[in-house]
């Protein structure tokens, strides 16, 4: 799961380091651009026209890690390589890492969010309802079957086109769930993550306790340590002997990527010609990008990025032990609420809000002035349940206390909103647009939506959104 995003972050960081630095650096970067594997993932009129920024000026990237026992050209990994990776010969072609990374216009803090691989969702292209990581496999099988039915017998063509369809299905299901339009796609597999982690000389991680898992090969002491190669792969793949299983694994992946970013941006890797060469070689061997991605232009946009400006979070879930098949109660998945995830994504990464409904009733604009990720989206959802129309959902400058503001004509409705949110302070203001109510959520807000839990699940469970992982360091986890 992590290996895929690792490749993307590596491309970004290598780019920002060598662009315009020296003749050697530029020629090396040009080699990176020409040596990458490409795939038509974004096509079909979906992509941003060449030379133009997305409508909101940001770049949204889908980072995917494939649990595949083959290289990025579809060739099976050799038995000795699989032994080194501590991976069996057989593996499902699933996307065990799904992370959306937003590079905002103007180089503010980069935000990323993970989607649990077992999230139970509606898949695109009539593939039914399944775990989100199955979109790749089912999309691939459906495309291959269709080609064979059409009389295509060329195995190479079937392989290439079916994998492209699988990548598109993965991109589409993430867009449908999150409401974020994906501009670019990056993918790595087990081998590529292994190579990249070795190329940078390992990264520092910190564990709360010693842990061991024979399935992944993980065997780590408590505390800070440097990991690379097979150990790094085991670190991000482990899910047994962890208190929260897959959710702790998501945190492992985020922590490793944050530390990887810090390692590369610190200068030690970039200033070392041998390490830089190894890193570029690893990226060229491992990363698959959409074929419309101009890496040289992207690197120019990424100049000045610092490791501490990258933050990872995880979407909220409703039920992490969801029994989705009454006939097979042992089968479990992660239940998610698409509306809640869309609100979370909008609030976390500033994605454009959907068009407002027809002007009727009272529209409430909700602004998060706290450090709680997703707060404005959750509160807006609570108000919508009570008949209010969702307006702007965004972030504003920090303040301690909460406030509900409205014009004189909206006094009655404004008081209702304040009461629904736990008795907030109100203020009549001519600055609020007619028909609107404005909610400012402060650092001490504790009303409905304050806690990032799913709620409303059949089992009464909900997973709180943990504190974000940042590339600034200090992330000690399970």
Buried (B, 14 or more C-beta within 10 A) or exposed (E): BBBBBBBBBBBBBBBBBBBEEEEEBBEBBEBBBEEBBEBBBBEEEBBBEEEEEBEBEBBBBBBBBBBBBBBBEEEEBEEEBBEBBBBEEEBEBBBBBBBBBBBBBEBEBBBBBBBBBBBBBBBBBEBEEBBBBBBBBBBBBBBBEBBEEEEEEEEEEBBBBBBBBBBBBBBBBBBBBBBBBBBBBBBBBBBBBBBBBBBBBBBBBBBEEEBEBEEBBBEBEEEEBEBBBBBBBBBBBBBEBBEBBBBBBBBBBBBBBBBBBBBBBEEEBBEBEEBBBBBBBBBBBBBBBBBBBEBEEBBEBBEEBBBBBBBBBBBBBBBBEBBBEEEEEEEBBBBBBBEBBBBBBBBBBBBEBEEEEEEEEBBBBBBBBBEBBBBBBBBBBBBBEEEBBBBBBBBEEEBEEBBBBBBEEBEEBBBBBBEBBEEBEBBEEEEBBEBBBBBBBBEEBEBBBBBBBBBEBEEEBBBEBBEBBBBBEEBEBB
